[in-house]
Amino acid sequence: MGLYWEDLPLRYPHVESDAFVVMPNHIHGIVVIVGALGAIIGSFKSAVTKRINELCDTRGAPVWQRNYYEHIIRNEKDLDRIRKYIDANPSNWMQDDENSATYKPSPR
């Protein structure tokens, strides 16, 4: 997946890839762009889905959540904070509500 992330600027001349981390059920990443965010994310998800399904022999299986979260980074302080969040995210995985190893259904 990292290779696809690093290749984004090659496919989209107005894109720069920044901090990136793969989590067990999602990714975090920063891209610097001028326009067309939806097309970029869609292409990235499509390429990674195709490769995962080839490797797992699961043709057509869904890989991604339906949507994505976006946040416009407006200054260096915000950029630094988000880079630190991405870098620290793997160490917080055991406390994540979506980690199946620690998932506890809420009482009814």
N, CA, C and O atoms as a printed pandas DataFrame, in Angstrom:
     atom_number atom_name residue_name chain_id  residue_number  x_coord  y_coord  z_coord
0              1         N          MET        A               1    0.819   -1.181    0.000
1              2        CA          MET        A               1    0.000    0.000    0.000
2              3         C          MET        A               1    0.872    1.257    0.000
3              4         O          MET        A               1    0.526    2.257   -0.628
4              5         N          GLY        A               2    1.992    1.201    0.700
5              6        CA          GLY        A               2    2.890    2.352    0.737
6              7         C          GLY        A               2    3.376    2.746   -0.641
7              8         O          GLY        A               2    3.519    3.932   -0.941
8              9         N          LEU        A               3    3.630    1.751   -1.484
9             10        CA          LEU        A               3    4.074    2.032   -2.846
10            11         C          LEU        A               3    3.019    2.834   -3.602
11            12         O          LEU        A               3    3.348    3.794   -4.300
12            13         N          TYR        A               4    1.756    2.446   -3.466
13            14        CA          TYR        A               4    0.682    3.173   -4.128
14            15         C          TYR        A               4    0.600    4.597   -3.590
15            16         O          TYR        A               4    0.360    5.542   -4.341
16            17         N          TRP        A               5    0.801    4.740   -2.285
17            18        CA          TRP        A               5    0.769    6.072   -1.664
18            19         C          TRP        A               5    1.873    6.958   -2.245
19            20         O          TRP        A               5    1.628    8.106   -2.616
20            21         N          GLU        A               6    3.068    6.420   -2.319
21            22        CA          GLU        A               6    4.203    7.176   -2.844
22            23         C          GLU        A               6    4.047    7.499   -4.321
23            24         O          GLU        A               6    4.623    8.475   -4.800
24            25         N          ASP        A               7    3.275    6.692   -5.056
25            26        CA          ASP        A               7    3.074    6.913   -6.487
26            27         C          ASP        A               7    2.001    7.955   -6.798
27            28         O          ASP        A               7    1.861    8.364   -7.951
28            29         N          LEU        A               8    1.248    8.389   -5.800
29            30        CA          LEU        A               8    0.186    9.373   -6.058
30            31         C          LEU        A               8    0.696   10.604   -6.814
31            32         O          LEU        A               8    0.042   11.032   -7.765
32            33         N          PRO        A               9    1.845   11.194   -6.426
33            34        CA          PRO        A               9    2.318   12.368   -7.171
34            35         C          PRO        A               9    2.667   12.068   -8.629
35            36         O          PRO        A               9    2.624   12.964   -9.471
36            37         N          LEU        A              10    3.008   10.822   -8.930
37            38        CA          LEU        A              10    3.301   10.459  -10.317
38            39         C          LEU        A              10    2.028   10.429  -11.159
39            40         O          LEU        A              10    2.040   10.781  -12.338
40            41         N          ARG        A              11    0.931   10.003  -10.538
41            42        CA          ARG        A              11   -0.347    9.911  -11.247
42            43         C          ARG        A              11   -1.073   11.246  -11.290
43            44         O          ARG        A              11   -1.845   11.517  -12.210
44            45         N          TYR        A              12   -0.817   12.082  -10.280
45            46        CA          TYR        A              12   -1.499   13.370  -10.153
46            47         C          TYR        A              12   -0.452   14.453   -9.920
47            48         O          TYR        A              12    0.048   14.604   -8.806
48            49         N          PRO        A              13   -0.121   15.202  -10.959
49            50        CA          PRO        A              13    0.965   16.180  -10.863
50            51         C          PRO        A              13    0.761   17.256   -9.787
51            52         O          PRO        A              13    1.732   17.855   -9.325
52            53         N          HIS        A              14   -0.469   17.500   -9.393
53            54        CA          HIS        A              14   -0.727   18.537   -8.393
54            55         C          HIS        A              14   -0.910   17.961   -6.996
55            56         O          HIS        A              14   -1.603   18.541   -6.160
56            57         N          VAL        A              15   -0.280   16.811   -6.750
57            58        CA          VAL        A              15   -0.410   16.129   -5.463
58            59         C          VAL        A              15    0.976   15.856   -4.888
59            60         O          VAL        A              15    1.901   15.486   -5.612
60            61         N          GLU        A              16    1.104   16.043   -3.577
61            62        CA          GLU        A              16    2.296   15.621   -2.847
62            63         C          GLU        A              16    1.833   14.724   -1.715
63            64         O          GLU        A              16    0.891   15.070   -1.003
64            65         N          SER        A              17    2.471   13.582   -1.534
65            66        CA          SER        A              17    2.136   12.709   -0.408
66            67         C          SER        A              17    3.006   13.104    0.786
67            68         O          SER        A              17    4.158   13.506    0.629
68            69         N          ASP        A              18    2.426   12.979    1.978
69            70        CA          ASP        A              18    3.112   13.366    3.207
70            71         C          ASP        A              18    3.051   12.178    4.167
71            72         O          ASP        A              18    3.176   11.035    3.726
72            73         N          ALA        A              19    2.867   12.412    5.441
73            74        CA          ALA        A              19    2.837   11.347    6.449
74            75         C          ALA        A              19    1.759   10.315    6.112
75            76         O          ALA        A              19    0.709   10.650    5.564
76            77         N          PHE        A              20    2.044    9.038    6.453
77            78        CA          PHE        A              20    1.171    7.936    6.075
78            79         C          PHE        A              20    1.392    6.777    7.036
79            80         O          PHE        A              20    2.532    6.465    7.378
80            81         N          VAL        A              21    0.305    6.133    7.477
81            82        CA          VAL        A              21    0.432    4.939    8.306
82            83         C          VAL        A              21   -0.728    4.002    7.991
83            84         O          VAL        A              21   -1.854    4.452    7.779
84            85         N          VAL        A              22   -0.453    2.694    7.961
85            86        CA          VAL        A              22   -1.466    1.670    7.730
86            87         C          VAL        A              22   -1.850    1.076    9.076
87            88         O          VAL        A              22   -0.994    0.598    9.820
88            89         N          MET        A              23   -3.142    1.109    9.384
89            90        CA          MET        A              23   -3.678    0.506   10.599
90            91         C          MET        A              23   -4.388   -0.786   10.196
91            92         O          MET        A              23   -4.620   -1.006    9.007
92            93         N          PRO        A              24   -4.735   -1.639   11.150
93            94        CA          PRO        A              24   -5.392   -2.903   10.785
94            95         C          PRO        A              24   -6.703   -2.739   10.025
95            96         O          PRO        A              24   -7.040   -3.595    9.207
96            97         N          ASN        A              25   -7.447   -1.671   10.268
97            98        CA          ASN        A              25   -8.727   -1.525    9.569
98            99         C          ASN        A              25   -8.914   -0.172    8.898
99           100         O          ASN        A              25  -10.018    0.144    8.453
100          101         N          HIS        A              26   -7.857    0.636    8.816
101          102        CA          HIS        A              26   -7.945    1.928    8.140
102          103         C          HIS        A              26   -6.547    2.488    7.912
103          104         O          HIS        A              26   -5.556    1.914    8.363
104          105         N          ILE        A              27   -6.478    3.589    7.222
105          106        CA          ILE        A              27   -5.205    4.279    7.017
106          107         C          ILE        A              27   -5.356    5.732    7.444
107          108         O          ILE        A              27   -6.464    6.263    7.515
108          109         N          HIS        A              28   -4.234    6.358    7.722
109          110        CA          HIS        A              28   -4.172    7.796    7.936
110          111         C          HIS        A              28   -3.126    8.323    6.971
111          112         O          HIS        A              28   -2.065    7.719    6.817
112          113         N          GLY        A              29   -3.410    9.429    6.326
113          114        CA          GLY        A              29   -2.422   10.006    5.434
114          115         C          GLY        A              29   -2.703   11.462    5.161
115          116         O          GLY        A              29   -3.834   11.932    5.285
116          117         N          ILE        A              30   -1.654   12.166    4.787
117          118        CA          ILE        A              30   -1.774   13.577    4.419
118          119         C          ILE        A              30   -1.368   13.710    2.968
119          120         O          ILE        A              30   -0.290   13.265    2.571
120          121         N          VAL        A              31   -2.239   14.326    2.170
121          122        CA          VAL        A              31   -1.899   14.690    0.800
122          123         C          VAL        A              31   -2.069   16.194    0.648
123          124         O          VAL        A              31   -3.007   16.784    1.184
124          125         N          VAL        A              32   -1.160   16.797   -0.080
125          126        CA          VAL        A              32   -1.247   18.213   -0.405
126          127         C          VAL        A              32   -1.729   18.273   -1.846
127          128         O          VAL        A              32   -1.074   17.743   -2.744
128          129         N          ILE        A              33   -2.877   18.920   -2.073
129          130        CA          ILE        A              33   -3.480   18.896   -3.408
130          131         C          ILE        A              33   -4.013   20.265   -3.820
131          132         O          ILE        A              33   -4.187   21.180   -3.014
132          133         N          VAL        A              34   -4.260   20.345   -5.122
133          134        CA          VAL        A              34   -4.996   21.468   -5.697
134          135         C          VAL        A              34   -6.143   20.843   -6.478
135          136         O          VAL        A              34   -5.967   20.439   -7.627
136          137         N          GLY        A              35   -7.327   20.763   -5.852
137          138        CA          GLY        A              35   -8.533   20.242   -6.500
138          139         C          GLY        A              35   -8.623   18.725   -6.560
139          140         O          GLY        A              35   -7.633   18.025   -6.349
140          141         N          ALA        A              36   -9.824   18.222   -6.852
141          142        CA          ALA        A              36  -10.109   16.817   -7.213
142          143         C          ALA        A              36   -9.808   15.796   -6.138
143          144         O          ALA        A              36   -9.318   14.713   -6.458
144          145         N          LEU        A              37  -10.077   16.090   -4.882
145          146        CA          LEU        A              37   -9.794   15.149   -3.803
146          147         C          LEU        A              37  -10.532   13.823   -3.990
147          148         O          LEU        A              37   -9.932   12.760   -3.830
148          149         N          GLY        A              38  -11.796   13.868   -4.319
149          150        CA          GLY        A              38  -12.582   12.645   -4.488
150          151         C          GLY        A              38  -11.997   11.709   -5.536
151          152         O          GLY        A              38  -11.948   10.497   -5.329
152          153         N          ALA        A              39  -11.555   12.262   -6.654
153          154        CA          ALA        A              39  -10.969   11.438   -7.723
154          155         C          ALA        A              39   -9.662   10.798   -7.265
155          156         O          ALA        A              39   -9.384    9.646   -7.598
156          157         N          ILE        A              40   -8.869   11.533   -6.512
157          158        CA          ILE        A              40   -7.590   11.008   -6.027
158          159         C          ILE        A              40   -7.823    9.865   -5.043
159          160         O          ILE        A              40   -7.213    8.804   -5.172
160          161         N          ILE        A              41   -8.704   10.073   -4.059
161          162        CA          ILE        A              41   -8.986    9.044   -3.065
162          163         C          ILE        A              41   -9.607    7.820   -3.740
163          164         O          ILE        A              41   -9.255    6.684   -3.421
164          165         N          GLY        A              42  -10.530    8.055   -4.672
165          166        CA          GLY        A              42  -11.161    6.946   -5.395
166          167         C          GLY        A              42  -10.152    6.110   -6.167
167          168         O          GLY        A              42  -10.215    4.881   -6.151
168          169         N          SER        A              43   -9.231    6.769   -6.834
169          170        CA          SER        A              43   -8.209    6.048   -7.598
170          171         C          SER        A              43   -7.280    5.264   -6.679
171          172         O          SER        A              43   -6.939    4.118   -6.970
172          173         N          PHE        A              44   -6.873    5.874   -5.579
173          174        CA          PHE        A              44   -6.019    5.193   -4.606
174          175         C          PHE        A              44   -6.716    3.958   -4.048
175          176         O          PHE        A              44   -6.127    2.878   -3.998
176          177         N          LYS        A              45   -7.976    4.115   -3.629
177          178        CA          LYS        A              45   -8.728    2.986   -3.078
178          179         C          LYS        A              45   -8.907    1.885   -4.118
179          180         O          LYS        A              45   -8.799    0.702   -3.794
180          181         N          SER        A              46   -9.177    2.260   -5.350
181          182        CA          SER        A              46   -9.376    1.288   -6.419
182          183         C          SER        A              46   -8.111    0.462   -6.669
183          184         O          SER        A              46   -8.178   -0.763   -6.765
184          185         N          ALA        A              47   -6.967    1.128   -6.773
185          186        CA          ALA        A              47   -5.709    0.428   -7.040
186          187         C          ALA        A              47   -5.352   -0.510   -5.885
187          188         O          ALA        A              47   -4.925   -1.642   -6.113
188          189         N          VAL        A              48   -5.527   -0.043   -4.653
189          190        CA          VAL        A              48   -5.189   -0.874   -3.496
190          191         C          VAL        A              48   -6.161   -2.049   -3.363
191          192         O          VAL        A              48   -5.744   -3.164   -3.050
192          193         N          THR        A              49   -7.455   -1.803   -3.601
193          194        CA          THR        A              49   -8.451   -2.879   -3.550
194          195         C          THR        A              49   -8.118   -3.969   -4.561
195          196         O          THR        A              49   -8.163   -5.158   -4.243
196          197         N          LYS        A              50   -7.786   -3.558   -5.770
197          198        CA          LYS        A              50   -7.447   -4.529   -6.815
198          199         C          LYS        A              50   -6.256   -5.389   -6.388
199          200         O          LYS        A              50   -6.278   -6.609   -6.551
200          201         N          ARG        A              51   -5.225   -4.754   -5.845
201          202        CA          ARG        A              51   -4.026   -5.496   -5.445
202          203         C          ARG        A              51   -4.308   -6.420   -4.259
203          204         O          ARG        A              51   -3.853   -7.564   -4.255
204          205         N          ILE        A              52   -5.045   -5.950   -3.263
205          206        CA          ILE        A              52   -5.382   -6.787   -2.110
206          207         C          ILE        A              52   -6.186   -7.997   -2.559
207          208         O          ILE        A              52   -5.919   -9.115   -2.118
208          209         N          ASN        A              53   -7.168   -7.790   -3.434
209          210        CA          ASN        A              53   -7.989   -8.902   -3.913
210          211         C          ASN        A              53   -7.185   -9.877   -4.771
211          212         O          ASN        A              53   -7.469  -11.075   -4.771
212          213         N          GLU        A              54   -6.189   -9.380   -5.499
213          214        CA          GLU        A              54   -5.300  -10.289   -6.238
214          215         C          GLU        A              54   -4.486  -11.131   -5.266
215          216         O          GLU        A              54   -4.380  -12.346   -5.435
216          217         N          LEU        A              55   -3.911  -10.497   -4.250
217          218        CA          LEU        A              55   -3.071  -11.212   -3.287
218          219         C          LEU        A              55   -3.861  -12.223   -2.457
219          220         O          LEU        A              55   -3.347  -13.287   -2.111
220          221         N          CYS        A              56   -5.116  -11.885   -2.139
221          222        CA          CYS        A              56   -5.938  -12.748   -1.278
222          223         C          CYS        A              56   -6.858  -13.665   -2.071
223          224         O          CYS        A              56   -7.599  -14.458   -1.490
224          225         N          ASP        A              57   -6.815  -13.558   -3.413
225          226        CA          ASP        A              57   -7.702  -14.329   -4.284
226          227         C          ASP        A              57   -9.161  -14.144   -3.867
227          228         O          ASP        A              57   -9.910  -15.109   -3.716
228          229         N          THR        A              58   -9.544  -12.871   -3.685
229          230        CA          THR        A              58  -10.904  -12.513   -3.261
230          231         C          THR        A              58  -11.502  -11.515   -4.244
231          232         O          THR        A              58  -11.933  -10.430   -3.854
232          233         N          ARG        A              59  -11.526  -11.879   -5.497
233          234        CA          ARG        A              59  -11.976  -10.985   -6.557
234          235         C          ARG        A              59  -13.295  -10.296   -6.214
235          236         O          ARG        A              59  -14.294  -10.954   -5.921
236          237         N          GLY        A              60  -13.283   -8.974   -6.253
237          238        CA          GLY        A              60  -14.488   -8.188   -6.036
238          239         C          GLY        A              60  -14.867   -7.954   -4.585
239          240         O          GLY        A              60  -15.873   -7.297   -4.316
240          241         N          ALA        A              61  -14.090   -8.473   -3.641
241          242        CA          ALA        A              61  -14.427   -8.290   -2.227
242          243         C          ALA        A              61  -14.208   -6.839   -1.817
243          244         O          ALA        A              61  -13.226   -6.221   -2.228
244          245         N          PRO        A              62  -15.121   -6.285   -1.004
245          246        CA          PRO        A              62  -14.929   -4.904   -0.545
246          247         C          PRO        A              62  -13.762   -4.834    0.438
247          248         O          PRO        A              62  -13.523   -5.765    1.206
248          249         N          VAL        A              63  -13.047   -3.724    0.399
249          250        CA          VAL        A              63  -11.883   -3.532    1.255
250          251         C          VAL        A              63  -12.049   -2.299    2.140
251          252         O          VAL        A              63  -11.613   -2.297    3.292
252          253         N          TRP        A              64  -12.673   -1.260    1.611
253          254        CA          TRP        A              64  -12.720    0.045    2.267
254          255         C          TRP        A              64  -14.079    0.349    2.874
255          256         O          TRP        A              64  -15.104   -0.193    2.460
256          257         N          GLN        A              65  -14.059    1.228    3.861
257          258        CA          GLN        A              65  -15.312    1.812    4.323
258          259         C          GLN        A              65  -15.859    2.661    3.181
259          260         O          GLN        A              65  -15.117    3.038    2.274
260          261         N          ARG        A              66  -17.139    2.959    3.222
261          262        CA          ARG        A              66  -17.794    3.628    2.104
262          263         C          ARG        A              66  -17.249    5.025    1.833
263          264         O          ARG        A              66  -17.141    5.414    0.670
264          265         N          ASN        A              67  -16.911    5.774    2.841
265          266        CA          ASN        A              67  -16.527    7.157    2.653
266          267         C          ASN        A              67  -15.127    7.398    3.200
267          268         O          ASN        A              67  -14.403    6.447    3.498
268          269         N          TYR        A              68  -14.752    8.628    3.330
269          270        CA          TYR        A              68  -13.480    9.003    3.930
270          271         C          TYR        A              68  -13.667   10.310    4.678
271          272         O          TYR        A              68  -14.601   11.067    4.413
272          273         N          TYR        A              69  -12.771   10.561    5.608
273          274        CA          TYR        A              69  -12.798   11.793    6.383
274          275         C          TYR        A              69  -11.766   12.733    5.795
275          276         O          TYR        A              69  -10.637   12.325    5.523
276          277         N          GLU        A              70  -12.135   13.968    5.599
277          278        CA          GLU        A              70  -11.168   14.931    5.092
278          279         C          GLU        A              70  -11.088   16.112    6.046
279          280         O          GLU        A              70  -12.061   16.475    6.706
280          281         N          HIS        A              71   -9.922   16.689    6.095
281          282        CA          HIS        A              71   -9.679   17.862    6.930
282          283         C          HIS        A              71   -8.709   18.752    6.178
283          284         O          HIS        A              71   -7.643   18.295    5.766
284          285         N          ILE        A              72   -9.055   19.993    5.996
285          286        CA          ILE        A              72   -8.162   20.927    5.321
286          287         C          ILE        A              72   -7.158   21.443    6.343
287          288         O          ILE        A              72   -7.530   22.005    7.373
288          289         N          ILE        A              73   -5.888   21.244    6.040
289          290        CA          ILE        A              73   -4.814   21.711    6.916
290          291         C          ILE        A              73   -4.498   23.145    6.520
291          292         O          ILE        A              73   -4.105   23.427    5.388
292          293         N          ARG        A              74   -4.676   24.031    7.467
293          294        CA          ARG        A              74   -4.597   25.458    7.156
294          295         C          ARG        A              74   -3.294   26.137    7.552
295          296         O          ARG        A              74   -3.023   27.253    7.109
296          297         N          ASN        A              75   -2.475   25.480    8.385
297          298        CA          ASN        A              75   -1.230   26.128    8.803
298          299         C          ASN        A              75   -0.226   25.081    9.271
299          300         O          ASN        A              75   -0.563   23.904    9.397
300          301         N          GLU        A              76    0.999   25.507    9.524
301          302        CA          GLU        A              76    2.072   24.601    9.925
302          303         C          GLU        A              76    1.789   23.925   11.267
303          304         O          GLU        A              76    2.128   22.756   11.448
304          305         N          LYS        A              77    1.177   24.641   12.204
305          306        CA          LYS        A              77    0.865   24.065   13.514
306          307         C          LYS        A              77   -0.106   22.892   13.363
307          308         O          LYS        A              77    0.083   21.842   13.976
308          309         N          ASP        A              78   -1.141   23.075   12.547
309          310        CA          ASP        A              78   -2.122   22.024   12.278
310          311         C          ASP        A              78   -1.447   20.843   11.577
311          312         O          ASP        A              78   -1.703   19.687   11.915
312          313         N          LEU        A              79   -0.594   21.133   10.609
313          314        CA          LEU        A              79    0.129   20.088    9.880
314          315         C          LEU        A              79    1.007   19.279   10.835
315          316         O          LEU        A              79    1.025   18.050   10.764
316          317         N          ASP        A              80    1.727   19.949   11.716
317          318        CA          ASP        A              80    2.581   19.269   12.680
318          319         C          ASP        A              80    1.763   18.396   13.623
319          320         O          ASP        A              80    2.166   17.272   13.921
320          321         N          ARG        A              81    0.620   18.894   14.098
321          322        CA          ARG        A              81   -0.257   18.136   14.999
322          323         C          ARG        A              81   -0.762   16.870   14.316
323          324         O          ARG        A              81   -0.780   15.802   14.928
324          325         N          ILE        A              82   -1.168   16.976   13.066
325          326        CA          ILE        A              82   -1.709   15.824   12.337
326          327         C          ILE        A              82   -0.609   14.816   12.016
327          328         O          ILE        A              82   -0.846   13.609   12.066
328          329         N          ARG        A              83    0.584   15.293   11.689
329          330        CA          ARG        A              83    1.708   14.378   11.466
330          331         C          ARG        A              83    1.992   13.567   12.732
331          332         O          ARG        A              83    2.227   12.361   12.657
332          333         N          LYS        A              84    1.971   14.218   13.882
333          334        CA          LYS        A              84    2.199   13.522   15.154
334          335         C          LYS        A              84    1.088   12.519   15.428
335          336         O          LYS        A              84    1.357   11.418   15.909
336          337         N          TYR        A              85   -0.153   12.880   15.132
337          338        CA          TYR        A              85   -1.289   11.969   15.317
338          339         C          TYR        A              85   -1.111   10.718   14.460
339          340         O          TYR        A              85   -1.317    9.603   14.941
340          341         N          ILE        A              86   -0.733   10.895   13.203
341          342        CA          ILE        A              86   -0.532    9.761   12.294
342          343         C          ILE        A              86    0.607    8.888   12.789
343          344         O          ILE        A              86    0.490    7.662   12.786
344          345         N          ASP        A              87    1.694    9.487   13.210
345          346        CA          ASP        A              87    2.845    8.749   13.696
346          347         C          ASP        A              87    2.528    7.946   14.958
347          348         O          ASP        A              87    3.028    6.835   15.130
348          349         N          ALA        A              88    1.695    8.510   15.843
349          350        CA          ALA        A              88    1.366    7.856   17.117
350          351         C          ALA        A              88    0.218    6.862   16.997
351          352         O          ALA        A              88    0.017    6.061   17.910
352          353         N          ASN        A              89   -0.537    6.885   15.913
353          354        CA          ASN        A              89   -1.748    6.087   15.797
354          355         C          ASN        A              89   -1.539    4.591   16.010
355          356         O          ASN        A              89   -2.350    3.974   16.701
356          357         N          PRO        A              90   -0.495    3.973   15.455
357          358        CA          PRO        A              90   -0.321    2.535   15.688
358          359         C          PRO        A              90   -0.194    2.172   17.174
359          360         O          PRO        A              90   -0.674    1.119   17.592
360          361         N          SER        A              91    0.437    3.020   17.959
361          362        CA          SER        A              91    0.596    2.691   19.380
362          363         C          SER        A              91   -0.713    2.804   20.153
363          364         O          SER        A              91   -0.799    2.331   21.286
364          365         N          ASN        A              92   -1.734    3.421   19.560
365          366        CA          ASN        A              92   -3.043    3.555   20.200
366          367         C          ASN        A              92   -4.037    2.484   19.747
367          368         O          ASN        A              92   -5.182    2.481   20.199
368          369         N          TRP        A              93   -3.618    1.574   18.862
369          370        CA          TRP        A              93   -4.531    0.617   18.256
370          371         C          TRP        A              93   -5.218   -0.278   19.279
371          372         O          TRP        A              93   -6.393   -0.603   19.113
372          373         N          MET        A              94   -4.520   -0.679   20.325
373          374        CA          MET        A              94   -5.129   -1.590   21.306
374          375         C          MET        A              94   -6.305   -0.943   22.035
375          376         O          MET        A              94   -7.159   -1.656   22.563
376          377         N          GLN        A              95   -6.370    0.381   22.079
377          378        CA          GLN        A              95   -7.477    1.073   22.732
378          379         C          GLN        A              95   -8.576    1.481   21.749
379          380         O          GLN        A              95   -9.587    2.052   22.158
380          381         N          ASP        A              96   -8.389    1.194   20.464
381          382        CA          ASP        A              96   -9.353    1.614   19.449
382          383         C          ASP        A              96  -10.653    0.831   19.569
383          384         O          ASP        A              96  -10.633   -0.390   19.721
384          385         N          ASP        A              97  -11.783    1.531   19.502
385          386        CA          ASP        A              97  -13.109    0.897   19.601
386          387         C          ASP        A              97  -13.350   -0.116   18.485
387          388         O          ASP        A              97  -14.145   -1.039   18.662
388          389         N          GLU        A              98  -12.689    0.033   17.347
389          390        CA          GLU        A              98  -12.917   -0.860   16.215
390          391         C          GLU        A              98  -11.911   -2.007   16.149
391          392         O          GLU        A              98  -11.932   -2.783   15.193
392          393         N          ASN        A              99  -11.047   -2.128   17.127
393          394        CA          ASN        A              99  -10.093   -3.232   17.175
394          395         C          ASN        A              99  -10.841   -4.487   17.612
395          396         O          ASN        A              99  -11.318   -4.557   18.745
396          397         N          SER        A             100  -10.949   -5.473   16.734
397          398        CA          SER        A             100  -11.725   -6.677   17.042
398          399         C          SER        A             100  -11.131   -7.462   18.215
399          400         O          SER        A             100  -11.846   -8.221   18.869
400          401         N          ALA        A             101   -9.842   -7.290   18.488
401          402        CA          ALA        A             101   -9.226   -7.993   19.608
402          403         C          ALA        A             101   -9.680   -7.434   20.952
403          404         O          ALA        A             101   -9.628   -8.130   21.966
404          405         N          THR        A             102  -10.124   -6.179   20.961
405          406        CA          THR        A             102  -10.543   -5.554   22.222
406          407         C          THR        A             102  -12.001   -5.121   22.195
407          408         O          THR        A             102  -12.470   -4.465   23.125
408          409         N          TYR        A             103  -12.723   -5.482   21.134
409          410        CA          TYR        A             103  -14.121   -5.051   20.983
410          411         C          TYR        A             103  -15.002   -5.683   22.050
411          412         O          TYR        A             103  -14.972   -6.893   22.278
412          413         N          LYS        A             104  -15.775   -4.839   22.688
413          414        CA          LYS        A             104  -16.758   -5.317   23.674
414          415         C          LYS        A             104  -18.103   -4.724   23.301
415          416         O          LYS        A             104  -18.272   -3.505   23.339
416          417         N          PRO        A             105  -19.070   -5.572   22.938
417          418        CA          PRO        A             105  -20.393   -5.041   22.566
418          419         C          PRO        A             105  -21.019   -4.294   23.735
419          420         O          PRO        A             105  -20.868   -4.681   24.894
420          421         N          SER        A             106  -21.719   -3.223   23.408
421          422        CA          SER        A             106  -22.385   -2.465   24.487
422          423         C          SER        A             106  -23.575   -3.244   25.018
423          424         O          SER        A             106  -24.263   -3.921   24.253
424          425         N          PRO        A             107  -23.831   -3.156   26.334
425          426        CA          PRO        A             107  -24.984   -3.875   26.899
426          427         C          PRO        A             107  -26.281   -3.286   26.368
427          428         O          PRO        A             107  -26.367   -2.091   26.082
428          429         N          ARG        A             108  -27.274   -4.128   26.242
429          430        CA          ARG        A             108  -28.564   -3.666   25.696
430          431         C          ARG        A             108  -29.474   -3.179   26.751
431          432         O          ARG        A             108  -30.592   -2.758   26.456
